[in-house]
Amino acid sequence: LGMGTPARKLELSDHEWAAFQSLHLLTSKPVLYFCNVSENDVKEGNIHTQALQKWLTTQPGQDDSNSKPIIISAQIESEVANMPVDSDSGALSRDMLLEQIYGIKENGLAQIIKASRVLLGLQNFYTVGPQEARAWTIQKGASARSAAGAIHTDMEKGFIKAETIAYNDYVANEGDEKKLKAQGKTRS
């Protein structure tokens, strides 16, 4: 650490890692890089974003999840946040405008959320019922049992099985679970 190497890049044994975590060093935390640029530079970046990208490629231990800076424009984000929203197609119309005007597919907030989830190793699963659809956040690679625990701890304790339906099949059959079961589209 005295040589300027971030703690997250140290190679430690399991025994060392347990003691190391209790230190809560700031440099042991994962890092995302964001660049605030002008409206004109939001699609391709500028010399500063290129310099950061070059620097990141020279750093040991960089992985794909944080080796590319996220380029955003606070000016664009402010304009998007202040756009009037049509209740039927608000998010869609905002994204379409971003692509038409600036050539970017999603706003900076969406990029930040996606990159943060990747860096933290998180994913969603969805539960759908007649009255509600809901997203639940779990660690990537979590078992179905621990995913059930995200809904309620009692479900994890008494977990027997999960039934899943592919999203596209669910939408194509308008959520008719009986029809999907008859077609063999559910998995246990």
WODA-V347495 format. One record per residue. PHI is phi in whole degrees, -180 to 180 (none if undefined). PSI is psi in radians with two decimals (* if undefined). NEAR is the number of other C-alpha atoms within 8 Angstrom. Layout:
PHI:PSI:NEAR
PHI:PSI:NEAR
This chain:
none:-0.57:6
-65:-0.32:4
-92:0.13:4
89:0.15:5
-82:2.20:8
-61:2.54:9
-61:-0.50:9
-66:-0.25:8
-98:0.02:9
-75:2.50:7
-100:2.02:4
-125:2.63:7
-74:2.93:6
-60:-0.70:6
-64:-0.80:7
-65:-0.66:8
-62:-0.70:9
-59:-0.80:8
-71:-0.66:8
-63:-0.72:8
-61:-0.53:8
-69:-0.26:6
-77:-0.43:6
53:0.81:7
-70:2.36:8
-60:-0.66:5
-77:-0.01:8
-89:-0.17:10
-80:2.60:7
-66:2.72:8
-129:2.40:5
-115:2.51:10
-111:2.23:8
-121:2.48:8
-123:2.14:10
-92:2.05:8
-125:3.03:13
-71:2.90:8
-57:-0.64:9
-71:-0.41:7
-102:0.01:9
-66:-0.50:13
-80:-0.77:9
-112:-0.21:5
88:-2.93:11
-146:-2.94:8
-63:-0.54:6
-72:-0.72:7
-68:-0.63:11
-66:-0.68:9
-65:-0.73:8
-64:-0.77:9
-58:-0.77:11
-63:-0.76:8
-63:-0.74:8
-62:-0.62:10
-71:-0.31:8
-92:-0.12:6
-84:2.29:7
-68:2.54:5
79:0.13:5
-70:2.41:9
-116:3.02:6
-62:-0.49:6
-68:-0.42:8
-139:0.40:12
-91:-0.05:10
-124:2.15:9
-68:2.60:12
-91:2.16:10
-98:2.12:13
-132:2.85:12
-124:2.01:13
-61:-0.57:8
-63:-0.81:8
-65:-0.75:8
-59:-0.70:12
-65:-0.75:8
-64:-0.74:8
-63:-0.77:8
-64:-0.51:6
-96:0.04:6
-68:2.45:7
-66:2.51:4
-110:2.20:7
-79:2.16:6
-60:-0.46:5
-83:-0.61:4
-138:0.58:8
-55:-1.02:9
-66:-0.69:7
-63:-0.78:7
-68:-0.60:8
-65:-0.79:10
-64:-0.67:11
-64:-0.72:9
-65:-0.73:9
-58:-0.74:13
-71:-0.74:11
-67:-0.76:8
-84:-0.79:6
-110:-0.20:11
76:0.36:8
-113:2.53:10
-85:-0.43:8
-149:2.70:9
-72:2.94:11
-63:-0.66:10
-62:-0.77:7
-62:-0.71:8
-64:-0.72:10
-64:-0.77:9
-62:-0.83:8
-61:-0.81:8
-64:-0.66:11
-64:-0.73:9
-65:-0.70:10
-64:-0.84:9
-61:-0.65:11
-88:-0.05:7
70:0.73:8
-109:2.69:11
-148:2.91:9
-109:2.68:8
-132:2.77:8
-122:2.49:8
-116:2.43:8
-132:2.34:7
-137:-3.10:6
-64:-0.52:4
-105:-0.27:4
-157:2.53:6
-120:2.43:8
-143:2.50:7
-101:2.43:8
-123:2.40:10
-100:2.30:9
-140:2.90:11
-70:2.49:8
-59:2.42:7
84:0.03:4
-65:2.58:8
-74:2.85:6
-60:-0.61:8
-63:-0.82:10
-71:-0.50:9
-64:-0.70:11
-61:-0.60:12
-65:-0.41:12
-67:-0.53:10
-77:-0.87:8
-163:2.41:8
-61:-0.56:9
-65:-0.56:7
-67:-0.59:11
-68:-0.71:12
-66:-0.69:7
-104:0.36:6
-63:2.31:8
-114:-0.99:4
-158:2.87:7
-120:2.45:6
-108:2.29:7
-123:2.64:7
-135:2.30:9
-63:2.45:8
-54:-0.86:6
-61:-0.67:6
-66:-0.72:10
-62:-0.80:13
-68:-0.77:8
-61:-0.51:7
-103:0.29:9
52:0.61:6
74:0.24:7
-79:1.64:8
-66:-0.62:7
-62:-0.76:6
-64:-0.72:8
-65:-0.70:13
-64:-0.74:9
-64:-0.56:7
-83:-0.09:6
75:0.48:7
-92:-0.05:10
-96:2.60:10
-125:2.50:7
-110:*:6
